[in-house]
């Protein structure tokens, strides 16, 4: 199959005007101008997307597929209040609800041009949804144990879950990892145990870290809602009694001291509240970073120092975070939001559209250690390809198609999403092993629970 368009954006090389990509089986077999490839492969079927950009599939380093049903349910709240409200709603959902919600999240991802996801889950719904829909992904099994005496049981449960997930997944598309829960939901010894297990079993590790001021205050000073929170006379304890003892260090330094970065493939998510020393330690341990700029801004968490990460040579990518916060799984909008936020807050470095496109593709692939397979259009790589409509752009597309893409496009402009050489989405049509209408009906039913 020859996939043609006015612009082909390989990402790791210059854009190709009137370009084409040859897909055979599940890989990219050739790339160049459409004229040249049509002459070279005269018998190939041709799909021409016209005034569009054909490019590598987007890599979303932080999805919460199973929270898709909560889009718009909790709005206009700062992080601490939002966190508690979402937790209250989550208690109303059953296992089948989480799965159906994750299917909706996966459909959103595909229609947004996302071909690879990374998702931390305790329920496993995200893994099941990615497997069913044909998405590529790294699914991290969450581990949480506040009481030191419960760590062994938590690790055994995680090991059993990881083995079951591996057996139920297509290993060519789905990688299983492990993730310690947030600092306010874990005994610190969990970090070392997770690193040991990940190293022994060659698993990637992800952890949410340094995202909110509440987390920083909790770790460093022993204060904030995460220590003990009371609401309507009901005690919610996020740590065991006696209360948490302050450590006097940043969240990055805290988990580092407990061995969180000892595994060979570690990624942290958010990384908003970090110091120069923290960045140096992340570089020393080759820790990748996922930025979630829209959710961080939406919840009043702050802005991550992207420029410092890039200057330090860290592997950096983007994540859309929970739909309960951002209301969409739209990494094209995430790119533009990142660009504008960083330009507004950091005068030292004026980031370009090209940098944003790299973060959402090859940058995300590098963060996951998958840059040899995905993230750019190169011969031999997996055929994870999307087409994005540029015909409605008010930008001067012919001058800079990358700038037009980043500055004007959203998920609604995605024309086609292909994973592993299989087209899974074409403008408002899904080619997946799911009854989409039935899923939407189920989601409407689930949302009625959340309104009660």
C-alpha positions in Angstrom: 0.0 0.0 0.0 1.2 3.5 -0.9 0.0 6.2 1.5 0.4 9.6 -0.2 -0.3 13.2 0.8 0.9 16.7 0.1 3.3 16.5 3.0 5.1 13.6 4.6 6.7 14.4 7.9 9.2 11.7 8.8 10.2 13.7 12.0 13.8 12.5 12.0 14.4 14.0 8.6 13.1 16.9 6.5 9.5 17.0 5.4 8.8 15.6 1.9 6.6 17.6 -0.4 4.1 15.4 -2.3 5.4 12.4 -0.5 4.5 8.8 0.0 5.1 5.9 2.4 5.1 2.3 1.3 3.6 -0.1 3.8 4.1 -3.8 3.4 2.9 -6.3 6.0 3.3 -4.3 9.3 6.4 -2.3 8.4 7.5 0.8 6.5 9.2 -0.6 3.3 10.0 2.7 1.5 9.6 6.5 1.8 10.1 9.3 -0.7 8.2 11.4 -3.2 4.9 10.0 -4.5 6.1 10.3 -8.1 9.2 8.2 -7.4 7.4 5.6 -5.4 4.5 5.2 -7.9 7.1 4.5 -10.6 9.0 2.1 -8.4 5.9 0.2 -7.2 3.4 0.5 -10.1 1.2 -2.4 -8.8 0.7 -1.0 -5.3 -2.7 0.2 -4.1 -2.6 4.0 -3.6 -4.4 6.0 -0.9 -4.0 9.8 -1.3 -5.0 12.0 1.5 -4.5 15.2 -0.4 -3.7 18.4 1.5 -2.7 16.5 4.7 0.3 15.5 6.7 1.2 11.8 6.8 3.4 11.3 9.8 4.3 8.8 12.6 1.6 7.9 15.1 1.6 10.0 18.2 3.0 8.6 21.5 1.0 9.4 24.6 3.1 8.7 27.7 0.4 9.1 30.2 -3.1 8.0 29.4 -5.8 7.1 31.9 -8.1 5.2 29.5 -10.4 3.9 32.2 -11.2 7.5 33.4 -12.7 8.5 30.0 -16.2 8.2 31.4 -15.4 11.0 33.8 -14.8 13.6 31.2 -16.5 16.8 32.4 -17.8 15.2 35.6 -15.4 17.1 37.9 -14.7 20.6 36.6 -13.1 23.9 37.8 -11.4 22.5 40.9 -7.8 22.8 42.0 -5.8 19.6 42.3 -6.5 18.7 45.9 -10.3 19.1 45.6 -10.3 17.5 42.2 -8.4 14.5 43.4 -10.9 13.8 46.2 -13.9 14.4 44.0 -12.6 11.9 41.4 -11.9 9.4 44.1 -15.5 9.7 45.4 -16.8 9.1 41.9 -14.4 6.1 41.3 -16.0 4.3 44.2 -19.3 4.1 42.3 -17.8 2.1 39.4 -17.7 -1.7 39.1 -15.0 -3.7 37.2 -17.1 -3.9 34.0 -17.6 -0.1 34.1 -13.8 0.5 34.2 -13.4 -1.8 31.1 -16.1 -0.1 29.1 -14.7 3.3 30.1 -11.3 2.2 29.0 -12.7 1.2 25.6 -14.1 4.7 25.2 -10.7 6.1 26.1 -9.0 3.8 23.6 -11.4 4.9 20.8 -10.6 8.5 21.7 -6.9 7.8 21.5 -7.2 6.2 18.0 -9.4 9.1 16.7 -6.8 11.5 18.0 -4.0 9.9 16.1 -2.4 8.2 19.1 -0.9 4.8 18.2 1.1 4.1 21.4 0.0 4.7 24.9 1.6 4.3 28.3 -0.9 3.7 31.1 -0.6 3.1 34.9 -3.6 1.0 36.1 -4.6 -1.1 39.1 -7.7 -2.6 37.5 -6.0 -3.8 34.2 -8.9 -2.2 32.2 -6.4 -0.2 30.1 -4.5 -3.3 29.1 -7.6 -5.2 28.1 -8.9 -2.2 26.1 -5.5 -1.7 24.3 -5.4 -5.4 23.5 -9.0 -5.4 22.1 -8.6 -2.3 20.1 -5.2 -3.0 18.5 -3.3 -0.1 20.2 0.4 -0.4 20.9 1.1 0.3 24.6 3.2 0.0 27.7 0.8 -0.9 30.6 2.2 -0.5 34.1 0.7 -2.6 36.9 0.3 -0.2 39.9 1.7 -1.3 43.4 0.4 0.4 46.5 1.1 -0.5 50.2 1.1 2.1 52.9 1.8 -0.3 55.7 5.3 -1.9 55.5 3.8 -5.2 56.6 1.6 -5.3 53.5 4.4 -4.8 50.9 5.0 -8.5 50.4 1.4 -9.1 49.7 1.2 -6.1 47.3 4.3 -7.3 45.4 2.9 -10.9 45.1 -0.4 -9.5 43.8 1.5 -7.4 41.3 3.6 -10.3 40.2 0.6 -12.5 39.7 -1.2 -9.7 37.8 1.8 -9.0 35.6 2.1 -12.7 34.6 -1.6 -12.9 33.8 -1.5 -9.7 31.8 1.5 -11.0 29.8 -0.3 -14.2 28.9 -3.4 -12.3 27.8 -1.6 -9.8 25.6 0.0 -9.7 22.2 3.6 -9.3 23.2 4.5 -7.6 19.9 2.2 -4.7 20.7 1.7 -4.7 24.5 4.6 -4.4 27.0 3.8 -4.9 30.7 5.6 -2.8 33.3 5.3 -2.0 36.9 4.6 1.3 38.7 4.7 2.3 42.4 1.7 4.4 43.4 2.2 8.0 44.4 4.3 8.9 47.5 1.3 9.6 49.6 -0.1 6.1 48.9 3.1 4.1 49.5 5.5 3.1 52.1 8.9 4.2 50.8 10.3 0.7 50.8 8.0 -0.1 47.9 10.3 1.8 45.6 13.3 -0.4 46.2 11.2 -3.6 45.9 9.7 -2.4 42.6 13.2 -1.6 41.2 14.5 -5.0 42.3 11.5 -6.8 40.6 11.8 -4.7 37.5 15.5 -5.4 37.1 15.0 -9.1 37.7 12.2 -9.4 35.2 13.3 -6.8 32.7 10.2 -4.5 33.2 9.9 -0.8 32.5 9.0 1.3 35.5 6.8 4.5 35.7 5.9 6.7 38.6 3.9 9.8 39.1 6.2 12.3 40.8 6.6 15.9 41.8 3.4 16.9 40.2 1.6 19.0 42.8 2.5 21.4 45.5 0.5 19.2 47.9 2.8 16.3 47.1 5.9 18.4 47.7 4.5 19.7 51.0 3.6 16.2 52.1 7.0 14.7 51.3 9.1 17.7 52.4 7.2 19.1 55.3 4.7 16.4 56.4 1.8 18.7 55.7 -1.1 19.0 53.1 -4.3 17.0 52.6 -2.3 13.8 51.9 -1.3 13.4 55.6 -4.8 13.3 57.0 -7.9 14.8 55.4 -11.3 15.1 57.1 -14.5 15.8 55.2 -18.0 15.9 56.7 -16.7 14.3 59.8 -15.3 11.3 58.0 -11.6 10.7 58.3 -9.7 9.9 55.1 -6.2 8.7 55.9 -3.6 8.5 53.2 -0.8 7.4 55.6 -0.8 5.2 58.6 -1.1 6.6 62.1 1.2 8.0 63.6 1.2 10.7 60.9 3.8 11.0 58.2 7.2 12.3 59.3 8.6 15.1 57.0 11.8 14.2 55.1 13.0 17.7 54.3 13.8 16.7 50.7 12.1 17.0 47.3 10.0 14.2 45.9 12.7 13.3 43.4 15.4 13.1 46.1 13.0 11.1 48.4 12.3 8.3 45.9 15.9 8.3 44.8 17.1 7.7 48.3 14.7 4.7 48.5 16.1 3.1 45.2 13.3 4.2 42.8 15.8 4.8 39.9 17.8 1.6 40.2 15.9 -0.2 37.4 17.3 0.1 33.9 14.1 1.7 32.3 12.4 4.3 34.5 10.1 7.2 33.5 8.6 9.8 35.8 5.3 11.6 35.0 4.6 15.3 35.7 8.0 16.5 37.1 6.6 20.0 37.7 8.3 20.7 41.0 11.9 19.9 40.6 15.2 21.6 41.4 18.4 21.8 39.4 19.8 19.1 41.6 16.8 16.9 40.8 17.3 17.4 37.1 21.0 16.4 37.5 20.0 13.2 39.4 17.5 12.3 36.7 20.2 12.7 34.1 22.7 10.7 36.1 20.2 7.8 36.3 18.9 8.2 32.7 15.3 8.7 33.9 12.9 9.7 31.2 10.3 12.4 31.8 6.7 12.7 30.7 5.2 16.2 30.8 1.4 16.6 31.2 1.1 20.4 30.6 -2.7 20.6 30.1 -3.7 18.8 33.2 -1.0 20.5 35.2 -2.3 23.9 34.1 -6.0 22.8 34.4 -5.5 21.7 38.0 -3.3 24.6 39.0 -0.3 22.4 39.6 2.3 24.5 37.7 4.5 24.3 34.7 7.3 21.8 34.3 10.8 23.2 33.3 10.9 21.6 29.9 13.9 23.8 28.8 16.0 22.4 31.7 15.1 18.9 30.8 16.1 19.4 27.2 19.3 21.2 28.0 20.2 18.3 30.4 19.7 15.8 27.5 16.9 13.9 29.2 14.5 11.7 27.2 11.3 13.7 27.2 7.8 13.2 25.8 4.2 14.3 26.3 1.1 12.7 28.0 -2.5 13.7 28.0 -3.1 12.5 31.6 -6.6 11.8 33.0 -9.6 12.7 30.9 -11.2 13.5 34.2 -8.9 16.6 34.2 -8.4 17.5 30.6 -11.7 16.2 29.1 -10.0 14.8 26.0 -7.2 12.6 24.8 -5.9 15.1 22.3 -2.1 15.1 22.0 -2.2 17.6 19.1 -3.7 20.1 21.5 -1.2 19.0 24.1 1.6 20.0 21.7 0.2 23.5 21.2 -0.5 24.0 24.9 3.0 23.0 25.8 4.4 25.3 23.2 2.4 28.3 24.4 3.0 27.6 28.1 6.7 27.2 27.7 7.0 30.3 25.5 5.0 32.4 28.1 7.0 31.2 31.1 10.5 30.8 29.8 12.1 33.6 28.0 15.5 31.9 27.8 14.5 29.5 25.1 11.9 30.1 22.4 10.7 26.5 21.7 9.8 25.6 18.1 6.9 23.6 16.6 9.5 21.1 15.4 10.5 20.4 19.0 6.9 19.9 19.9 6.4 17.4 17.1 9.5 15.5 18.2 8.3 15.3 21.8 5.0 13.8 20.7 6.6 11.2 18.4 10.2 10.2 18.6 10.6 11.8 22.0 7.9 9.6 23.5 9.4 6.6 21.7 12.8 7.3 23.3 11.2 7.7 26.7 9.8 4.2 26.4 13.0 2.8 24.9 11.1 2.0 21.7 12.8 4.5 19.3 14.1 1.6 17.2 10.5 0.5 16.3 8.3 3.6 16.4 8.3 7.4 16.6 9.4 8.3 13.1 8.9 7.3 9.5 11.9 5.2 8.6 12.4 2.1 6.5 12.1 -1.0 8.7 10.1 0.6 11.5 6.6 -0.5 12.5 3.9 1.0 10.3 2.3 3.1 13.0 1.2 6.0 10.7 -1.5 8.7 10.8 -2.8 11.3 8.4 -3.9 14.8 9.6 -6.0 17.1 7.5 -4.4 20.5 6.8 -7.0 21.8 4.4 -8.8 23.9 7.1 -5.6 25.4 8.5 -5.4 29.2 8.5 -1.7 28.8 8.6 0.6 29.2 5.5 0.9 25.4 5.1 3.3 25.4 2.2 5.7 27.6 4.1 6.0 25.4 7.2 3.7 22.3 7.4 5.1 21.4 10.9 4.1 24.8 12.3 0.7 24.5 10.6 0.2 21.1 12.2 1.2 22.1 15.7 -0.4 25.5 15.8 -3.7 24.8 14.2 -4.7 21.1 14.3 -6.7 19.2 16.8 -7.9 15.6 17.2 -10.9 16.4 14.9 -8.4 16.9 12.0 -7.2 13.3 12.1 -8.1 11.4 9.0 -6.6 8.0 9.6 -4.8 6.0 12.3 -2.8 2.9 11.4 -1.1 0.6 14.0 1.2 -2.2 12.8 0.1 -1.8 9.2 -3.6 -2.1 10.0 -6.0 0.9 9.6 -8.0 1.1 12.9 -9.6 4.5 12.3 -10.7 6.5 9.3 -12.6 9.8 9.9 -15.5 8.9 12.2 -15.2 5.2 11.4 -13.5 2.6 13.5 -12.2 -0.7 12.2 -11.8 -2.4 15.6 -13.0 -5.5 17.4 -15.6 -3.5 19.4 -19.3 -2.6 18.9 -18.8 1.2 19.1 -22.4 2.1 19.4 -22.9 -0.5 22.1 -20.0 0.9 24.0 -21.3 4.4 23.8 -24.6 3.3 25.2 -22.9 1.6 28.1 -20.9 4.7 28.8 -24.1 6.8 28.9 -25.4 4.2 31.4 -22.2 4.5 33.5 -22.3 8.2 33.6 -25.8 8.1 35.1 -24.2 6.5 38.1 -21.7 9.4 38.5 -24.5 11.9 38.5 -26.2 10.3 41.6 
